[in-house]
């Protein structure tokens, strides 16, 4: 196991290097550049300012020099300064990462707690009314556009009934509340975006859980377990479930980039200050240091997450051993 | 357990219901009182609050409350005294002597003097400082301190915009040894204005507190919060919910045409908010590329304008919430020539002009002409930047209207950066629809002067008219309002005749303000004047600042 871990961690370096080069090239392929974009259509600005800014951002230098400077700084964990407000990129990202992680993290947990049992029960009671209801319900969630559901929920819970806040992460009075008041305020603001994020993911996870469970239930060892006289509870939860969960773990692993990258749409609608909006706005404004920083950090966390997913395979499935 | 939960839920719902006041209380007038918080929002965050480096809307809006200038525009778009009590312009129009107000303090208590004005000038003209708007100060020859409250500014040539310069005065004592480009002043600005900076949570909110020593009188509203709400629909829902107090009053923003039109069906809007319809300081236009042989002849451009029913465009693209535009000046500005009449919607006359120019209707319903021995259909592409629904709608309506007179228009919606860098800057377009945000001054030299056609400059349609060139240069050099007015009236007449743009419309600014706020008058120019006079009567105040 140890050799496996070391090997995986070492492989991260060439992987990240490759990702950074590719992202750097693609980023510069897009038409336009940040200095002109900054002051576009501002008639008081003289073109000489744009040249000044290009020199300040170092984008007038050849590409390989720009990349090399960036890489040199990265060796000291200096991700550079964001073009937008000249603040260190690492600081900007770390400001926004927790908001996204909280939302995505809670959403994944909820998904796991809701969708998996939903899918497993649907498999158990296959073709029953319950099964059909779960299918329809989750597909509605999958096909409705997230922004539309968000606005409807905001309208109902925020404006009509007034029980939940409409947008943002904290309320207008949050600064004056004691720590438990702030926590409660935060929780209230979290509910709607959490619901929307979770509802969208319900369909795929519950369907996978259902399919996976159906396959497992048909296996001979389940029949054997029943024949042995074990309780139904024991059969399902001790014998069938761990095997059915393996594809689910894959799914969770695959959803990691979105998990850390955040959802632009939900974050824009709910004014949630997360990574999704940060990277989207960075891309639109050609904020090169911020884009590179986001790419590297999201890639790093995704690779680590995949590593964790692989390790949990070996825990779930005794057949899988790493060395 | 479940029953207890249900009980708690019921109590919560009732409690939140009771918390809302009966809206009729806000209709009452009330005596001036201190207190309360004004919460408004913007669609995107500021990048910096250092006025020297600011180039985006949110930063400029906040700086407008934190800083003062020597002068400012009043609600009639006329320059009035601010930090300068009065000024004298020399006979040759090349020198302005400002007499500064005494007893004005920066937010940290240090007094404002003439040395701050000199320092501001030095910063704006320092080549190492990345200031976007430094070019305006290049006409200044010299700034001299004549006394602690007297400053003499000498220009190389008379400069009409001179009095509008120095619109944010920097504190010398805080910035003199610092690197302006990277100073922390960008996150912690200090000025002389009615509001002081308190905190900035990036992409969430910026908080300002009233300056109790403000020279025009301490503001009654004790706190101002600018929330960042990137989506216009969410912004509206927050307004209905009471999460924000106004849209478009203190900061840039507007209700959408739909939200305004539907207000009679939205009791939450009607009962709690005053909604105002004024004109915004901008206009939307269709630019014809004069390098394209199709649009070279001004008669063709006139005919194209006559073939477009601008009233129908306004009705359908922005629900009638706008006015037809005939020139490049703010609505109601002294620069608009009253004698200029908009080209009428007359498709028959337009057809006659096309016919006279040699265009014949083909079997495909499109006009054809033999240009350079090649049969050319009257067919062009209209490019528009993605993002503004009203422009996309306008384009579709125009496409239809031009089809009626035999012109085929293809519409292409492009992402903003691509639109700018690949099409507009490179002049690789036939026609486009965009808008201009205006300053109170009518000077439009960068937009219509024939030498402003290089990359990153603003005469994107390559318009060339020697008379207009001379008039534009003159307009910048004359200080007397009456003479300037004659100049800009003439420019208006010529532009209307030559139609380098088909000026489309000036959209309305739709502002919503919570009824509890009093003490202001809405002007037609969407300018915030005297924020320190706004107040909410004690009985109607909502927040404890």
Interface residues (C-beta under 8 A of the other chain):
Chain A: X30 X31 X32 X33 X36 X37 X38 X39 X40 X41 X42 X43 X44 X45 X46 X47 X48 X49 X50 X52 X53 X56 X84 X85 X86 X92 X95 X96 X151 X154 X155 X158 X159 X161 X162 X163 X165 X166 X167 X168 X169 X170 X171 X172 X173 X176 X268 X269 X270 X271 X273 X277 X278 X281 X284 X286
Chain B: X12 X13 X16 X17 X20 X37 X39 X44 X47 X48 X55 X130 X131 X132 X133 X134 X135 X136 X181 X182 X186 X187 X202 X203 X204 X225 X227 X228 X229 X230 X231 X233 X234 X237 X238 X240 X241 X243 X268 X416 X417 X418 X420 X421 X422 X425 X434 X436 X437 X439 X444 X446 X447 X454 X455 X456 X457 X458 X543 X544
